[in-house]
Structures are given as structure tokens and as C-alpha cells.
């Protein structure tokens, strides 16, 4: 009876540690907007529906949205629903609207990929502002709700009090903010490790790191099952 209880407790402990490690590893993610269709308007991709693409997905601080498009389409991020509904970047307030990529109407286009970090909780809106908002009005827009999740990793935290990157200085300024991309962007992991008091080792590293307690638990489970 005691052996059975011991086995059950060890299994529960192992399973809890596994969930902890897995949740940390899966904390941040990259979402490709529109998946294989990319970031275009309905005149170019008639089947796109970006709001449908976003439905059912979870977006949290520290995640990245990847916009695969071309130089004929722009990427505008705003926290202002009026700007979003009007599809109007030119008259947007600088402190709540960011132009991540400028699109220039042209006969020839070049493929581009824009990585946009989610740095602020709450409703966030995206659209293309080209052709006086025509691309936006033709389906190139969507809105998402950004939750706190694991919070921002250190690599995305700004030293300023405002966590959002500075937008263009004026509507006529074609400059775009630098995208802050951490070194592990291609394979994001769970961000900051849970730390105990100063001078102590990380709890997650202690449990999940190489040679950590998780390894010991696996060994214990093997011994109990082998000799129990």
C-alpha cells in the first residue's frame, strides 16, 4: 500500500514539474498573419479574412506577429479604434499609432517580412494605410486582444516609462521604428526564469535545467517501478 502511495505521489510530482517546464517553454510565440496567404488586400488575395484568422488565437505580451507581404502594402499598428475604423494613418495621433512598414504604390514590388512585437496589453488594431486606406477597406485589417501572459521578457522591455516604441514623428515622416528582436527570435522560449531571493539559483533551471531535479525524479521513478 505504501509503495502504491509513493508511486502515485512521485507521478503527480513528475507531472507537475513537466507542466511547469512545458508552460515556460511555450510562453512566447510567433504568429504569421494570414498564414500562407500573407498580408495583402482582397483585390490581391480574394479569400483572405484576417479577423477569422485571429479568432480563437491567444495573443500575449512578448509574442511577435510576422507580416509577410511586399513593398506595396504597409503595416500600421494602432491602439485608437477611431483611426482603425477610418483606415486613416495620415491623420492618426503619433502617440497611439505606429507605422512598422511603409508601402509605396509601385508597378514592381519586393517581398518583405516585418516582425512586430506585442508590447502593450489590451485591444490592438492593425491595417494597411496605402492608397488612402483602400487596402484597409478591402479587407487588410484585423483587431486582437493582447493579454498579459508571462509579461514582457527583458529583451523587449524599454528603459522608458512607455513600453511602446516611438512611432514616426509626423504623418509625412516615412521613417519606421526599429523592430526590437531578441537573439532567440527564430525559436522563442519561455522568457525570464522564475527567480528566488538574490543569490539563489533559478527555480525553473533547478527543476528543468540540465542535471536538475527533474532528472532525479525520473531516476527515482525508474527505481520505484523497477524494485517496487
N, C-alpha and C positions, 0 to 999 in steps of 0.2 A: 504493500500500500504506500509506504514511504517513498519507494523508488518511483512509483507511478506519479505521486505528487511532485517529486523532484523533477521528473521528466517534463511534466506539464508547466512547471514554473520556468524551467530553462527554455522551453519552447516559446512561452509567452515573452520572456525577456529577449530572446533572439529575434522574435518577430517585431517587437517594439523598436529594437535597435536598427533593424533593417528598414523599417518605415522612416525612422529619423534620418538615416543616411540617404535613402532614396528621395525623401522630400527636399533635402538640402541640395541634392544634385540636380533636381528638376525645377529649382526655384525660378530661374530666369530662362527665357526662350526667345527665339527669333521667329516671327510670323511673316511669311511672304504674302503681301497684299495681292489678293486675286489669284493666288497660287500660280498655275501655269499660264493664266491669261495676262498676268502683269497688270500694270497701272495705265489704263487707256480709257477713252470715252466710248460710248455706244456706236458712234459713227465708224470707229475703227474696229471695235470688238462688240458686236451687237448683243452677245449673250451675257455680258458682264452684269453683275449685281453685287456691288461691294457691301451693301448692308446685309444681304443674305450671306455673303462670305463671313462677315464679322459675327453674325448671330450664332450663339452657342459657344463662342470662344471666350476665354478668360484672358484679360489683359491686366498686367500688374506693373508697378514701378520697376524699372530696370530692364523690362523687356524691350526688344527692338522690333520695329516694323520695317520690312525691306520692300522698297518700291522699285520694281523692275520696269523701266519704261524707256522713253527716248527723249532727245533734246527738244521735242515739240510739245512736251507736257511738263507741267510744273507740279511741285509738291508743296502745298500750303497747309500748315497746321494752325488751328485757332482754338481758343477757349471761349470765343464770343459767338453765341448762336445766331445773332443778327448778321454778322459777317458771313457765317456759314450759309444761312438761308438765302442771302443775297448773292452768293458766289462771287463776292467782291473783295479782292485783295487790295486794290488801289486805294480804297477809302478806309481800310482797316486801321484800327488803333495799333500802334507799334508795340505796346506792352502786352498785348494778348494774342498776337498773330505772328507767326514765324514762316518765312519763306525758306524752305530747305533746298529747293532746286528751282532754278528759273527755266522756263520753257520759252523758246523763241520760235515763232512760226517760220518754217523754212521748207523748201522743196525737199532737201535731203536731211536726214536725221541720223543721229548716232545713238546707239544703245547706252543707257546709263543705269546704274543701280545706286539707290540712295538709302542709307540706313538712318532711321530716325529713332532715337531713344525716347522711351516714355518716362518723363521726369516729374510729372505732376498728377496728383490724384484727381478724380472726378471726370466729368464729361469732356471729351476731346474730339475735335472735328477736323476732318481732312478733306481737301478738294484741290482741283487744278484750277488755277486762275487765268489760264490763257484764253485768248480770243474774247476778251471782255466777259469771261465767265461762261462762255458757250460750252466748253468741255465739261465744266461742273454741271451745267443744266442738262447735259446729255449723259448723265449717269456717273460721272467721275467724282464721286463724293461718298463719304460714309462717316458715321459717328460711333464712338466707343466709350465705354465707361472704364476708367483705369482705377484699379483697386490698389490698396497698399501692398498686399502680398508680403514679400520678405523685406520690403523697403529698398531704397537705393543702395547699390553696392558703392564702396568707396571710390571706385574708378569713375563713377558718374556723378558724384557729389560735387557741387560747386562751392568754392570758398565764400561766395557772396550769399547774402540772405535769401535772394531769389534763386530757386533751383532751376528755373527755366533759362535756356541760353538766350542771349540777346538777339532779337530779330533785326532785320535790316533797319537802318537809321531813318529811312523815309521810303515812301511808296515808289519814288523814282530811282532809288538805290537798288541796283541789281545784285548786290553782294548777298551772300547767304552765310549763315553761321556755320562754323566748323562743327562737324559731327564728332562728338566725343565717343570714341570706340575703344573699349578696353582691349588689352592684349589677347584675351581669351574669347574674342567676339565670335570666331568661327565655330567654337564649341563651348558655349557658355555653361557655367556650372553654378553652384548654389550660392555664390557670393560670400559675404563675410561669415566667418565661422563664429559659433557661439562661444564667447569667452567668459571665464570665471574671473576671480579677483586678479588684480595686477600681479604679474609674475607667475601665474598658474598657466597650465597648458590648456589648449582649446578642448572643449568637451567633445565636439564632433571629431576632431583629429584623434582624441583619446579613444573614442569608440570606433571610428571608421577608418582612421589612418592606417598606414602600413604597419603591421605589428601591433595594432591597437587591441583594445579589449574584445572587439568583435571576433578577432582571430581566436582569442582564448575561449570565447563562448562556443565557437564551432568545435574546438578541441574537446571541451567539456561534454558537449552533446554527443560527440562521437564516442567518448569513453563510456558515458552512461548507457548508450544504446548497445555498445559492444559487450560490456561486462555487467549490465544490469539484469 
